[in-house]
Amino acid sequence: MTHHKKPELSRRIARIEGHVRAIRRMIEEDKSYPDIVHQVTAVRASLDSLIQVIVDDLIEYYVSHSGNANANKVAIELKETFSRIL
């Protein structure tokens, strides 16, 4: 990892942790399942976003070190492909 995205990753993880703590509280407080599922969905979306940042960072790192003249085009294609998967 290039680590230049480390602060962003830390912020995202902190938000995910907050969501997970909220889910635990909701379960302990006997909140409705639809409300809990809504919160779980938010965690899943946050995890997907975290993965996207990591994958983008990895792609940028390897492409920038490839020495390939088409590196930017390849990076864009890879990022678009991964964003469709996630």
C-alpha positions as CSV (number, residue, x, y, z in Angstrom):
1,M,0.0,0.0,0.0
2,T,1.2,3.5,-0.8
3,H,-0.1,4.8,2.5
4,H,-1.0,8.2,1.1
5,K,-4.7,7.2,1.6
6,K,-4.1,6.0,5.1
7,P,-5.9,9.0,6.7
8,E,-8.9,8.5,4.5
9,L,-9.0,4.8,5.3
10,S,-8.8,5.6,9.1
11,R,-11.7,8.0,8.8
12,R,-13.8,5.4,6.9
13,I,-13.0,2.7,9.4
14,A,-13.9,4.9,12.3
15,R,-17.3,5.5,10.7
16,I,-17.8,1.8,10.1
17,E,-17.0,1.1,13.8
18,G,-19.6,3.7,14.8
19,H,-22.2,2.0,12.6
20,V,-21.4,-1.4,14.1
21,R,-21.7,-0.1,17.7
22,A,-25.0,1.4,16.7
23,I,-26.2,-2.0,15.5
24,R,-25.2,-3.6,18.8
25,R,-27.1,-0.9,20.7
26,M,-30.1,-1.3,18.5
27,I,-30.2,-5.1,19.1
28,E,-29.7,-4.6,22.9
29,E,-32.6,-2.0,22.9
30,D,-34.9,-4.4,20.9
31,K,-35.2,-2.0,17.9
32,S,-37.2,-3.2,14.9
33,Y,-35.5,-5.5,12.4
34,P,-36.2,-3.1,9.5
35,D,-34.2,-0.4,11.4
36,I,-31.4,-2.8,12.2
37,V,-31.3,-4.0,8.6
38,H,-31.1,-0.4,7.4
39,Q,-28.0,0.1,9.6
40,V,-26.4,-3.1,8.5
41,T,-26.9,-2.0,4.9
42,A,-25.1,1.2,5.7
43,V,-22.1,-0.8,7.1
44,R,-22.0,-3.0,4.0
45,A,-22.0,0.1,1.8
46,S,-19.2,1.7,3.9
47,L,-17.2,-1.5,3.6
48,D,-17.6,-1.5,-0.2
49,S,-16.4,2.1,-0.3
50,L,-13.4,1.2,1.8
51,I,-12.6,-1.6,-0.5
52,Q,-12.9,0.7,-3.5
53,V,-10.4,3.2,-2.0
54,I,-7.9,0.4,-1.3
55,V,-8.3,-1.1,-4.8
56,D,-7.9,2.4,-6.4
57,D,-4.8,3.1,-4.4
58,L,-3.3,-0.2,-5.3
59,I,-4.1,0.3,-9.0
60,E,-2.6,3.8,-8.9
61,Y,0.5,2.5,-7.3
62,Y,1.2,-0.4,-9.7
63,V,0.3,1.5,-12.8
64,S,2.5,4.5,-11.8
65,H,5.4,2.1,-11.4
66,S,4.8,0.1,-14.6
67,G,6.6,2.4,-17.0
68,N,3.8,1.7,-19.5
69,A,2.9,4.5,-21.9
70,N,-0.8,3.5,-21.6
71,A,-0.7,3.4,-17.8
72,N,-3.3,6.1,-17.3
73,K,-5.8,4.4,-19.6
74,V,-5.2,1.1,-18.0
75,A,-5.7,2.6,-14.5
76,I,-9.0,4.2,-15.6
77,E,-10.2,0.9,-17.1
78,L,-9.3,-1.1,-14.0
79,K,-10.9,1.4,-11.6
80,E,-14.1,1.4,-13.7
81,T,-14.2,-2.4,-13.8
82,F,-13.8,-2.7,-10.0
83,S,-16.4,0.0,-9.3
84,R,-18.9,-2.0,-11.3
85,I,-18.0,-5.1,-9.3
86,L,-18.5,-3.3,-6.0
